[in-house]
């Protein structure tokens, strides 16, 4: 059985706040459904490319992430195109852009490979 999920708007707010506390730039680029909108994270690692992290669930039903853009990352324009295609299919989508050359994530949920 899966655990109760934190509403999307609250999760995004907490993510941005944790980023701020860690000295990481995080911006909400698109606001989706506040209760249950899916979330994409654009993790801009500058010259190392961008990862687009897609929200998913682990085997226990807890929030987790996977690199929808692949392990190597994408140039920023391609990452933006990836996000745009997802948003066209799901206008309730949240998009958070994190700008951190080291690829740090201001959240605890695991990154699944």
Contact map, one row per residue, 1 for C-alpha under 8 A:
11100000000000000000000000000000000000000000000000000000000110000000000000000000000000000000000000000000000000000
11110000000000000000000000000000000000000000000000000000000111000000000000000000000000000000000000000000000000000
11111000000000000000000000000000000000000000000000000000000011000000000000000000000000000000000000000000000000000
01111100000000000000000000000000000000000000000000000000000000000000000000000000000000000000000000000000000000000
00111110000000000000000000000000000000000000000000000000000001100000000000000000000000000000000000000000000000000
00011111011000000000000000000000000000000000000000000000000000000000000000000000000000000000000000000000000000000
00001111111000000000000000000000011100000000000000000000000000000000000000000000000000000000000000000000000000000
00000111111100000000000000000000111111100000000000000000000000000000000000000000000000000000010000000000000000000
00000011111110000000000000000000111000000000000000000000000000000000000000000000000000000000000000000000000000000
00000111111111000000000000000000010000000000000000000000000000000000000000000000000000000000000000000000000000000
00000111111111100000000000000000000000000000000000000000000000000000000000000000000000000000000000000000000000000
00000001111111110000000000010000000000000000000000000000000000000000000000000000000000000000000100000000000000000
00000000111111111000000000000000000000000000000000000000000000000000000000000000000000000000000000000000000000000
00000000011111111100000000000000000000000000000000000000000000000000000000000000000000000000000000000000000000000
00000000001111111110000000000000000000000000000000000000000000000000000000000000000000000000000000000000011000000
00000000000111111111000001110000000000000000000000000000000000000000000000000000000000000000000000000000010000000
00000000000011111111100000000000000000000000000000000000000000000000000000000000000000000000000000000000000000000
00000000000001111111110000000000000000000000000000000000000000000000000000000000000000000000000000000000011000000
00000000000000111111111111000000000000000000000000000000000000000000000000000000000000000000000000000000110000000
00000000000000011111111111000000000000000000000000000000000000000000000000000000000000000000000000000000000000000
00000000000000001111111100000000000000000000000000000000000000000000000000000000000000000000000000000000000000000
00000000000000000111111100000000000000000000000000000000000000000000000000000000000000000000000000000000010000000
00000000000000000011111110000000000000000000000000000000000000000000000000000000000000000000000000000000000000000
00000000000000000011111111000000000000000000000000000000000000000000000000000000000000000000000001110000010000000
00000000000000000011001111100000000000000000000000000000000000000000000000000000000000000000000001110000000000000
00000000000000010011000111110000000000000000000000000000000000000000000000000000000000000000000111100000000000000
00000000000000010000000011111000000000000000000000000000000000000000000000000000000000000000000111000000000000000
00000000000100010000000001111110000000000000000000000000000000000000000000000000000000000000011110000000000000000
00000000000000000000000000111110000000000000000000000000000000000000000000000000000000000000011110000000000000000
00000000000000000000000000011111000000000000000000000000000000000000000000000000000000000000111100000000000000000
00000000000000000000000000011111110000000000000000000000000000000000000000000000000000000001111000000000000000000
00000000000000000000000000000111110011000000000000000000000000000000000000000000000000000011111000000000000000000
00000001100000000000000000000011111111000000000000000000000000000000000000000000000000000001110000000000000000000
00000011110000000000000000000011111110000000000000000000000000000000000000000000000000000000000000000000000000000
00000011100000000000000000000000111110000000000000000000000000000000000000000000000000000000000000000000000000000
00000011000000000000000000000000111111000000000000000000000000000000000000000000000000000000000000000000000000000
00000001000000000000000000000001111111100000000000000000000000000000000000000000000000000001110000000000000000000
00000001000000000000000000000001100111110000000000000010000000000000000000000000000000000001110000000000000000000
00000001000000000000000000000000000011111000000000000110000000000000000000000000000000000000111100000000000000000
00000000000000000000000000000000000001111100000000011110000000000000000000000000001000000000111100000000000000000
00000000000000000000000000000000000000111110000000111100000000000000000000000000000000000000001111000000000000000
00000000000000000000000000000000000000011111000001111000000000000000000000000010000000000000001111000000000000000
00000000000000000000000000000000000000001111100001111000000000000000000000000000000000000000000011110010000000000
00000000000000000000000000000000000000000111110011100000000000000000000000010000000000000000000011111010000000000
00000000000000000000000000000000000000000011111111100000000000000000000000000000000000000000000000111110000000000
00000000000000000000000000000000000000000001111111000000000000000000000000000000000000000000000000111000000000000
00000000000000000000000000000000000000000000111110000000000000000000000000000000000000000000000000001000000000000
00000000000000000000000000000000000000000000111111000000000000000000000010000000000000000000000000001000000000000
00000000000000000000000000000000000000000001111111100000000000000000000111110000000000000000000000000000000000000
00000000000000000000000000000000000000000111110111110000000000000000000011110010000000000000000000000000000000000
00000000000000000000000000000000000000001111100011111000000000000011111111000010000000000000000000000000000000000
00000000000000000000000000000000000000011110000001111100000000000011100010000010001000000000000000000000000000000
00000000000000000000000000000000000000011110000000111110000000001111100000000000000000000000000000000000000000000
00000000000000000000000000000000000000111000000000011111000000001111000000000000000000000000000000000000000000000
00000000000000000000000000000000000001110000000000001111100000111100000000000000000000000000000000000000000000000
00000000000000000000000000000000000000000000000000000111110000111100000000000000000000000000000000000000000000000
00000000000000000000000000000000000000000000000000000011111111111000000000000000000000000000000000000000000000000
00000000000000000000000000000000000000000000000000000001111111110000000000000000000000000000000000000000000000000
00000000000000000000000000000000000000000000000000000000111111000000000000000000000000000000000000000000000000000
11000000000000000000000000000000000000000000000000000000111111000000000000000000000000000000000000000000000000000
11100000000000000000000000000000000000000000000000000000111111100000000000000000000000000000000000000000000000000
01101000000000000000000000000000000000000000000000000000111111110000000000000000000000000000000000000000000000000
00001000000000000000000000000000000000000000000000000011110011111000000000000000000000000000000000000000000011000
00000000000000000000000000000000000000000000000000000011110001111100000000000000000000000000000000000000000011110
00000000000000000000000000000000000000000000000000001111100000111110000000000000000000000000000000000000000011110
00000000000000000000000000000000000000000000000000001111000000011111000000000000000000000000000000000000000000111
00000000000000000000000000000000000000000000000000111100000000001111111000000000000000000000000000000000000000111
00000000000000000000000000000000000000000000000000111100000000000111110000000000000000000000000000000000000000000
00000000000000000000000000000000000000000000000000111000000000000011111111000010010000000000000000000000000000000
00000000000000000000000000000000000000000000000000100000000000000011111111000000000000000000000000000000000000000
00000000000000000000000000000000000000000000000000100000000000000010111110000000000000000000000000000000000000000
00000000000000000000000000000000000000000000000010100000000000000000111111000000000000000000000000000000000000000
00000000000000000000000000000000000000000000000111110000000000000000111111100000000000000000000000000000000000000
00000000000000000000000000000000000000000000000011100000000000000000110111111110000000000000000000000000000000000
00000000000000000000000000000000000000000000000011000000000000000000000011111110000000000000000000000000000000000
00000000000000000000000000000000000000000001000011000000000000000000000001111111000000000000000000000000000000000
00000000000000000000000000000000000000000000000000000000000000000000000001111111100000000000000000000000000000000
00000000000000000000000000000000000000000000000000000000000000000000000001111111110000000000000000000000000000000
00000000000000000000000000000000000000000100000001110000000000000000100001111111111000000000000000000000000000000
00000000000000000000000000000000000000000000000000000000000000000000000000011111111100000000000000000000000000000
00000000000000000000000000000000000000000000000000000000000000000000000000001111111110000000000000000000000000000
00000000000000000000000000000000000000000000000000000000000000000000100000000111111111000000000000000000000000000
00000000000000000000000000000000000000010000000000010000000000000000000000000011111111100000001000000000000000000
00000000000000000000000000000000000000000000000000000000000000000000000000000001111111110000000000000000000000000
00000000000000000000000000000000000000000000000000000000000000000000000000000000111111111000000000000000000000000
00000000000000000000000000000000000000000000000000000000000000000000000000000000011111111100100000000000000000000
00000000000000000000000000000000000000000000000000000000000000000000000000000000001111111111100000000000000000000
00000000000000000000000000000000000000000000000000000000000000000000000000000000000111111110000000000000000000000
00000000000000000000000000000000000000000000000000000000000000000000000000000000000011111110000000000000000000000
00000000000000000000000000000000000000000000000000000000000000000000000000000000000001111111100000000000000000000
00000000000000000000000000000001000000000000000000000000000000000000000000000000000000111111100000000000000000000
00000000000000000000000000000011100011000000000000000000000000000000000000000000000000100111110000000000000000000
00000000000000000000000000000111100011110000000000000000000000000000000000000000000001100111111000000000000000000
00000001000000000000000000011111100011110000000000000000000000000000000000000000000000000001111100000000000000000
00000000000000000000000000011111000000111100000000000000000000000000000000000000001000000000111110000000000000000
00000000000100000000000001111100000000111100000000000000000000000000000000000000000000000000011111000000000000000
00000000000000000000000001111000000000001111000000000000000000000000000000000000000000000000001111100000000000000
00000000000000000000000111100000000000001111000000000000000000000000000000000000000000000000000111110000100000000
00000000000000000000000111000000000000000011110000000000000000000000000000000000000000000000000011111010000000000
00000000000000000000000110000000000000000011110000000000000000000000000000000000000000000000000001111111000000000
00000000000000000000000000000000000000000001111100000000000000000000000000000000000000000000000000111111000000000
00000000000000000000000000000000000000000000100000000000000000000000000000000000000000000000000000011111000000000
00000000000000000000000000000000000000000011100000000000000000000000000000000000000000000000000000111111100000000
00000000000000000000000000000000000000000000000000000000000000000000000000000000000000000000000000011111110000000
00000000000000000010000000000000000000000000000000000000000000000000000000000000000000000000000001000011111100000
00000000000000110110010100000000000000000000000000000000000000000000000000000000000000000000000000000001111100000
00000000000000100100000000000000000000000000000000000000000000000000000000000000000000000000000000000000111110000
00000000000000000000000000000000000000000000000000000000000000000000000000000000000000000000000000000000111111000
00000000000000000000000000000000000000000000000000000000000000111000000000000000000000000000000000000000001111100
00000000000000000000000000000000000000000000000000000000000000111000000000000000000000000000000000000000000111110
00000000000000000000000000000000000000000000000000000000000000011110000000000000000000000000000000000000000011111
00000000000000000000000000000000000000000000000000000000000000011110000000000000000000000000000000000000000001111
00000000000000000000000000000000000000000000000000000000000000000110000000000000000000000000000000000000000000111
